[in-house]
Amino acid sequence: MQKKILTKKLIEQFSAHLKREEKSENTTKKYLRDVKSFAAFAKGRVTKKAVIAYKEHLLNKNYAIHSVNSMIAALNSLFSFLGWSDCKVKAIKLQRQIYCPEEKELTKAEYMRLVNAAKSKGNRRLCLVLQTICGTGIRVSELKYITVEAVRSGEAIVSLKGKTRSVFIVRELQKKLLRYAAEQKIKSGAIFITRTGRSISRTNIWREMKSLCAQAGVNPEKVFPHNLRHLFARTFYGIEKDIAKLADILGHSSINTTRIYIISTGNEHRRRMEKMRLII
């Protein structure tokens, strides 16, 4: 049997393949990072036994199961591309979570404290970034589609992961964003930009959000851009109770992904059980 050696050239070919498949920049970077990590572990020699050992290695390092599964998905994608299907391994089975830990999810009250902290610090751009992500449900990587033209029309057309969807911008947010754009003399294009005119990066937003935690009295572990999207999803579902519509708004291909966004906290789950009154 011919030995399978994962070379730098094969990884470069896989990178080109991901681009042809129109994977997002972030997905491509993650897949390549995961592949290179495995290559270092296996010293370039690929066997199914080595992949299983790598999976066990990640678990022993206390990686979260969903993180391990995402790394395995990257490797399986590589093996499919290379025609090494005999090296593919199964993801770890995980029972669907019925509620999320209280310490993980951002509450509406905490979100409002973060917005007010940004205001009091005089960071208007961050204040509006928080409200834009939480008020529309977009991904942080989709902020570049919030342009002056889109805000004027009240609708942004977002193209990501081979899909295009419309994102509505409510009137109050429209007013705030147009006022900000006028003050910053931004006449067209993306509203959230740096002083040099580039789109603001995910890293900058993450760092600026973390700087609000102490003043806002919010656990830093809860504070990152994607949690604002989760808050939007839970708030919308609390009003509409339409998971299919929510999936379309968020740009999810599968409703199973959307379910992760709207699971209730442990305390909410406990309260619902108490209301059942089945204990005599």
Sequence and secondary structure as in RCSB ss.txt:
>XXXX:A:sequence
MQKKILTKKLIEQFSAHLKREEKSENTTKKYLRDVKSFAAFAKGRVTKKAVIAYKEHLLNKNYAIHSVNSMIAAL
NSLFSFLGWSDCKVKAIKLQRQIYCPEEKELTKAEYMRLVNAAKSKGNRRLCLVLQTICGTGIRVSELKYITVEA
VRSGEAIVSLKGKTRSVFIVRELQKKLLRYAAEQKIKSGAIFITRTGRSISRTNIWREMKSLCAQAGVNPEKVFP
HNLRHLFARTFYGIEKDIAKLADILGHSSINTTRIYIISTGNEHRRRMEKMRLII
>XXXX:A:secstr
   EE  HHHHHHHHHHHHHTT  HHHHHHHHHHHHHHHHHHTTEE HHHHHHHHHHHHHTT  HHHHHHHHHHH
HHHHHHHT GGG          SEE TTTS  HHHHHHHHHHHHHTT HHHHHHHHHHHHH   GGGGGG BHHH
HHHTEEEEEETTEEEEEE  HHHHHHHHHHHHHTT  SSBSSB TTS B  HHHHHHHHHTTHHHHT  GGG SH
HHHHHHHHHHHHHHH  HHHHHHHHT S HHHHHHHH EEHHHHHHHHHHH    
